[in-house]
């Protein structure tokens, strides 16, 4: 075990059960907000965001059933691959990449702490931006991801529930702020100024995934 | 006339509703001038005034004009049946587009023939370099017009968008030789398009027709051969109808219209 891993392990409240709770929580949040997400998407996109994500996270649930004993990183990689295959549209490749990159960052560690989780989520965001080339202010899921990760960095050393609460609050504020933005990426950018006044569905679902993460810790 | 046209374009591209002072400031015109022009446009139903806020927005007559544009668009008119036939043949959505400045204007869109929710994109426009329609149209243009397109802004819409003008120039050469263009998740992640140019009686490109759909079906490992064949076949027959010379066209019977 490297020194780095020992440090991460020193306060390592996260394990495979935590990741399983997170992924199941994601499925529950997406299912509960499915119609809302689809409504948001109808204003700026294909009207399929909620339905597609719900289908994908239901499939992730089945994968978790058969994934007993896997390390948390591998759980996330498998969830990501399932989302790529089952969600479709832009959300499938984006969230699929996010979970896969987070999983790869966790590697084979059985437990991990806030610092390693923050690194994993940073890797997830890097995967998203490599694919979409979106920057903050483009009215995409990046507008929820970036503030959440900034909040996690600011909370370095804080207890897990506090850090994740700060991340959720930041992600929700980031998603809300997309309402005033003009879309510059994705299908919504076809609408140009007409996209102003609608909250971005991708940023909204990202905030839900951070909420599920917070609840998995609490 | 020029100032009235600028007001209409400002209303079309700015916030959905604008006040007289906002418009005057944006266009660098006197408030009284803008007010007078708006009143004239309002009498023609080209703009309307919101009763509550007093702000102006585009009026219903604009839609009539837009529809008339589409109705009189020759490529669109001639592509209606061909686009339906192509969509049924490959089981994906079909779009017809024409270069307009630095963007491709979608003039016709046939939904993928399944029961999924799809949004009509007629009237939407996308940057030319992120669209197979735009790339294949550009590849068929004379060198000077191609250079102008390559010299302007090339915004990045995804991580796969080609934004290097030199790379894009090479791609256009290859597209010209191949006779079709592929766009693989360069505009929207997860979506791809394969398109071929349509030519008129002078042998000039007038637009393009393409098949758009999920990247895993349109570009599973490079462009789908079946879709490329269907798109090129359709473009040649459509070009024949436009009176294009033989190097661009294949004699075509009008596609049969299936009942219902």
Interface residues (C-beta under 8 A of the other chain):
Chain A: X45 X46 X47 X48 X88 X89 X90 X91 X92 X93 X94 X129 X130 X131 X132 X133 X184 X185 X186 X187 X189 X190 X191 X192 X193 X194 X196 X197
Chain B: X13 X14 X15 X16 X116 X117 X118 X119 X121 X124 X125 X126 X155 X156 X157 X158 X159 X161 X185 X188 X189 X190 X191 X214
